[in-house]
């Protein structure tokens, strides 16, 4: 027994830690470990309840791409031409994807196989999101610690482990870009603040590497590209310019931009697109600002004023000339539609319906802030208040991050994912600032044993203290309050239990909902086993990735949405009368048409509810498509009595409601009653001439029709 004790004492002396410091370090490690375990476990709900499977839409393409990377190598991946999508155009995949998530999964796969773990690449992809959620907890802790203190960092790590806004996009099977990009984004933020605080080239270089990973992972890297220069400008305007800031940002822009250009999907956009020009302008401005300060230190004030005016006019003229030439020659590319829609929420609905048709691109409802952030939505204002109480360079960055994220989350519901980490950090700061003074107050209550009005509170607190003592095996000789982290734990444990239960239940409900709405494998299974290998499937673009992944069949369009005209052609098929739709299908060499119909089951996200978007997207290409022809006389969208004549004759209507008017699904409702629309359809009996029913699922959710091969369509 003496030897281990002596070794422990020698080790303690070597690393220079006191017993109290060791306890605190151990406690921090324990809290982070528990947070990571909770974060990982609650994201396994889909796997435990069902099976290890990729779900949703985009993850299926990412899985296909990862399989190509693992099985065929990097060269084949970068040169992969996917002929099974966007028929007959095809798609050059290597230069049109963010490969970060594919390379991350492939790296983990090869490491596990090198360690003789024979895992399947599908299982690695399924577990990527829970694994990276653990990494997110850790980098959130370090980011918050850098901005505020260790206590706030621990709280933030615990919050982000279960906040619904992040959990819903990082459950097992959600193999999407965001599952690794959020980790990379928070890591970038931590390294940005660290490099500005230290002015170190080492930390600035690490920031560039983290930025490279972010660029490779998600198109949301533009948020970092623009918030960093805004942060630099704010620091200069606040009089907080320093050489540390100059070194940090100059290094980041030069090396980070060069590294980002190595991603083929980005390439020269890093120096040519309008979204990146803000970073370039601030970089030039920072060089000029540093140069002016240097001149100021060398010449008298009156001479400096003259030189400053000349320099300002010269630089301004050069900037205006460069901007004019770049725009006139076409060197400077325009802003993308998604970027415009962030600045003007109504832009996409007016000019680019393909963007507005995506549910994730819709403006956020007020209720989403509570459902996605839960109790954190009430703590964020307190966190901002405490940030203003103790302003430093890191706090300014956090305030900017939270403010811009809150705005963008309001414009686009998908960006609630970007706001969730900021809310966790700000809430962690609020909790740490609110609880520490209250723990000090608990000490005073403990000392006032004779005051009867505090007896009940004292009893409850003492009970919790006893539980904590026994849990951590603390003997009676140890002063509980001398261990700083347990001070917070004593007061917080009761409230924490409530928060955990509420957030956990809300999160699981959200996960359950997402899983329930993303179990369409049976539709593609029928296609896989009942159609020819070279069969071409036409459906709305929402289902393209899943049909390619599940059924391994060629699709006309998919979720990449890179060609608006081709999507408009598919929309024209669906909103045209049967004969005209048949002619277009023959031109596209279509074998089967798939529609999703929820009228019998009550599934509201079916193709009938989405049908206005194929009409609007077709109209953006073909002006002969008139949306008003598909509406009632009073301008409403209905499928029952008074439905628009073009709607009733459209292929979408006929494929969804074929034989529907002949079947009574419920006793209380007549035949042809649509549960989603809440009315009886306008036209119950009709026959199909150019299409024949091939498959209808038990609840009529999936309906697949074969395109007839008629020798004469005249």
C-alpha positions, -999 to +999 in steps of 0.1 A: +000+000+000+029+023+006+043+022-029+012+035-048+008+062-022+044+073-026+040+073-064+008+094-061+026+119-039+056+121-063+032+124-093+013+152-076+046+170-069+057+165-104+027+181-121+024+207-094-013+202-084-027+205-049-053+181-036-080+206-042-069+212-078-069+175-084-104+172-070-115+200-093-098+186-123-113+152-116-148+167-112-145+186-145-135+154-162-164+135-146-190+161-156-177+161-192-176+123-193-212+121-180-223+148-205-207+129-234-223+096-222-258+112-220-253+129-253-243+097-270-270+075-254-300+096-260-292+098-297-294+060-300-332+060-296-338+052-333-313+024-333-325+008-301-362+011-310-359+000-346-326-009-363-293+005-374-304+023-405-298+056-424-330+077-424-343+110-438-333+121-473-299+137-477-281+111-455-288+085-481-268+103-507-240+109-482-240+072-475-238+062-511-209+086-516-191+073-486-194+037-499-178+048-532-150+065-513-143+035-491-147+008-517-131+025-547-108+051-532-103+088-534-095+090-571-127+073-581-146+094-556-134+127-570-141+115-606-174+098-598-201+104-624-235+093-611-256+082-640-283+069-617-295+104-609-308+133-629-315+111-659-306+117-687-282+144-676-264+126-648-244+143-621-206+149-616-205+142-579-168+148-570-169+185-577-204+191-563-203+178-527-188+189-494-167+158-487-159+164-450-185+139-436-175+112-461-138+115-453-145+116-416-165+083-418-140+067-441-112+076-417-130+061-387-138+030-408-102+025-418-089+031-382-114+005-368-104-020-394-067-014-387-075-022-351-091-054-363-127-043-356-147-057-386-174-030-387-196-023-417-194+012-432-232+016-428-229+012-390-201+038-390-223+062-408-252+056-385-231+063-354-213+094-368-238+119-354-238+105-318-201+103-318-196+139-330-221+151-305-196+140-279-169+160-296-193+190-297-197+188-259-160+190-254-153+219-278-183+238-264-168+234-230-135+249-242-152+276-261-173+287-232-143+284-208-123+307-231-151+333-232-161+331-196-150+305-170-149+268-163-182+267-145-200+282-174-182+258-197-194+227-178-230+240-178-228+248-216-215+212-223-244+197-203-269+219-221-257+211-256-258+174-249-296+175-248-308+208-264-336+197-289-324+221-316-292+202-319-303+168-309-329+166-336-302+169-363-277+146-346-296+114-338-282+080-349-288+075-386-289+112-394-258+111-415-260+146-427-234+173-432-245+192-401-237+163-377-199+171-382-202+207-393-216+219-359-185+204-342-162+221-367-181+254-364-178+256-326-141+245-328-135+273-352-151+298-328-130+285-299-098+288-319-108+323-333-112+336-297-081+318-286-060+332-314-073+368-308-065+365-271-030+352-276-020+366-310-002+333-316+006+320-350+002+285-337-034+291-327-041+310-359-028+281-379-051+257-360-079+281-367-072+277-404-072+239-402-105+239-384-119+263-410-107+240-438-126+211-421-157+234-418-155+243-455-152+207-464-182+198-443-210+223-449-220+253-470-227+271-437-190+279-435-200+312-451-213+322-417-178+319-402-163+336-433-185+367-426-188+368-388-150+369-383-145+401-403-175+417-387-160+408-353-127+425-364-145+456-374-164+458-341-132+454-321-116+482-341-147+505-336-147+497-299-111+508-297-098+472-289-074+469-319-042+452-311-013+434-328-029+402-316-060+409-337-039+418-367-018+386-365-049+364-359-071+377-387-044+382-413-031+347-408-066+333-409-076+351-441-045+343-461-040+307-451-077+299-445-087+312-480-059+292-497-069+261-478-106+265-486-098+268-523-086+232-522-122+220-518-134+215-554-169+226-547-156+260-534-125+266-556-122+301-568-155+311-552-135+320-521-121+350-540-148+356-566-182+353-550-200+381-533-204+361-501-166+361-496-160+398-505-167+410-470-137+390-456-115+404-484-125+440-478-119+437-440-085+421-447-075+451-469-089+475-444-070+459-416-037+463-435-045+499-443-054+505-406-022+490-394-002+510-420-019+542-410-011+536-373+026+529-382+028+562-402+012+580-373+040+569-350+067+583-375+055+617-386+042+649-368+004+652-364-001+679-391+018+660-416-001+628-407-034+645-413-024+655-448-010+621-456-041+605-441-064+625-464-044+617-495-041+580-485-079+578-478-088+593-512-064+571-531-075+539-514-112+549-518-107+556-555-088+523-561-116+504-542-143+519-564-124+513-596-117+476-585-154+471-576-165+485-609-141+464-630-148+432-611-186+437-616-183+448-652-160+420-663-181+394-645-152+384-622-173+390-591-201+365-590-236+375-578-250+364-544-267+331-544-304+328-539-301+313-504-280+343-494-305+367-508-333+350-489-314+355-456-312+392-462-348+394-476-370+366-463-396+372-491-370+370-519-372+332-525-410+330-525-411+358-551-382+348-574-368+313-566-397+290-557-374+259-556-357+274-525-390+284-509-404+249-515-379+234-490-395+232-455-362+239-438-360+272-457-392+286-443-393+314-417-393+301-381-425+302-361-422+318-326-430+285-309-400+269-325-377+289-303-392+273-272-395+238-287-359+238-300-342+257-272-366+248-243-357+265-210-326+280-226-348+305-245-354+322-211-318+321-200-302+336-232-312+372-223-297+367-188-265+354-204-263+384-227-268+407-197-239+391-178-217+392-209-221+430-210-212+431-173-178+418-181-168+427-216-137+413-232-127+403-268-142+368-264-175+381-250-178+405-279-175+376-303-201+356-284-226+385-284-221+389-322-225+352-328-256+350-307-272+381-323-266+370-359-276+334-352-308+346-336-316+367-367-308+340-392-327+314-372-357+336-375-354+339-412-347+302-419-359+274-396-329+252-406-305+277-390-320+271-356-292+245-355-266+274-356-284+292-328-286+262-304-248+262-295-249+300-289-280+296-266-262+268-247-231+290-242-251+320-231-273+299-208-242+283-193-228+318-185-262+328-170-264+297-148-228+301-135-234+338-126-268+332-110-259+301-090-226+310-074-240+340-054-269+318-043-246+291-031-229+318-010-263+327+004-268+290+013-237+292+035-253+320+054-285+301+058-265+271+071-250+293+098-283+307+110-295+276+127-318+294+152-339+312+126-370+291+122-381+306+089-353+289+071-357+255+088-375+239+060-351+251+033-322+240+055-336+205+058-340+202+020-305+215+014-290+193+041-307+163+025-292+170-009-258+177+007-260+143+024-267+126-009-239+144-026-215+135+003-224+098+000-223+098-038-188+112-039-177+092-008-167+124+011-159+118+048-173+140+075-140+158+079-142+173+044-157+207+041-182+204+013-181+240+004-143+240+000-148+220-031-159+247-055-178+226-080-199+209-055-212+242-043-229+246-077-240+210-077-258+211-044-281+239-054-284+229-090-291+192-086-328+195-079-335+219-107-312+200-130-333+169-125-364+187-137-345+202-167-331+168-177-365+151-176-383+178-195-356+183-222-350+145-225-387+138-230-391+167-254-361+156-274-372+120-276-407+131-287-390+151-314-368+122-325-398+099-325-417+123-347-387+126-371-384+088-373-421+083-378-420+107-407-389+092-423-397+055-426-404+051-463-382+021-470-411-001-481-418+021-512-382+017-524-381-020-514-409-027-539-390-009-566-358-028-558-374-062-561-401-057-587-386-035-614-358-039-639-323-028-629-323+000-655-358+012-647-363+050-645-384+064-617-401+098-618-411+113-585-410+148-569-374+157-560-379+151-523-376+113-527-348+111-552-320+103-527-340+076-510-350+059-542-314+059-553-302+046-520-329+021-511-340+008-545-308+014-565-328+027-594-323+056-617-342+088-608-351+118-629-344+144-602-332+142-566-326+164-536-295+181-550-318+205-569-289+218-591-310+221-622-341+241-618-352+235-654-352+197-650-372+199-618-396+222-636-400+195-663-409+170-636-433+195-621-449+199-656-454+162-657-473+162-624-495+193-631-503+184-667-533+164-680-527+127-683-520+127-721-495+155-720-478+141-690-475+108-708-458+124-737-433+141-715-426+109-696-419+091-729-394+119-738-377+113-705-378+075-709-397+071-676-408+036-666-426+043-633-441+073-615-442+074-577-464+096-556-469+099-518-506+102-508-517+107-472-555+112-477-563+077-464-538+076-436-539+113-425-503+120-435-502+157-441-468+159-458-480+142-490-477+153-526-511+168-527-502+193-500-469+200-518-486+203-552-485+241-554-447+240-555-445+219-586-469+243-602-449+274-592-416+259-601-429+250-635-443+285-639-408+299-633-397+281-665-429+278-685-451+309-683-481+290-697-486+273-664-512+293-645-515+287-608-549+303-606-563+275-628-555+250-600-574+271-574-610+275-566-630+305-579-623+324-547-585+316-548-583+287-524-566+254-528-591+226-524-596+191-537-633+189-530-663+206-544-653+237-564-617+225-570-598+241-598-604+224-632-567+221-640-562+204-606-588+178-612-574+169-646-538+169-635-517+137-634-510+143-597-546+144-588-554+113-608-525+092-595-533+101-559-570+097-560-573+068-585-599+043-570-600+064-538-636+074-544-646+038-545-633+029-511-647+038-477-619+038-451-639+048-420-675+042-409-681+078-401-668+091-434-681+085-470-661+070-498-635+094-512-631+114-479-597+129-476-586+129-440-558+155-445-579+180-465-611+172-445-634+169-475-647+145-501-628+147-534-645+165-563-641+137-589-645+101-575-647+080-606-622+082-635-600+058-654-564+060-664-555+055-700-517+059-702-507+048-667-515+016-648-514+010-611-484-012-601-483-009-564-503+007-536-492+002-500-516-010-473-525+025-461-523+040-496-493+061-485-472+050-515-486+046-549-465+036-579-477+035-615-462+020-646-461+041-677-478+021-705-459+015-737-485+023-763-475+020-799-496+050-809-504+079-786-524+098-811 
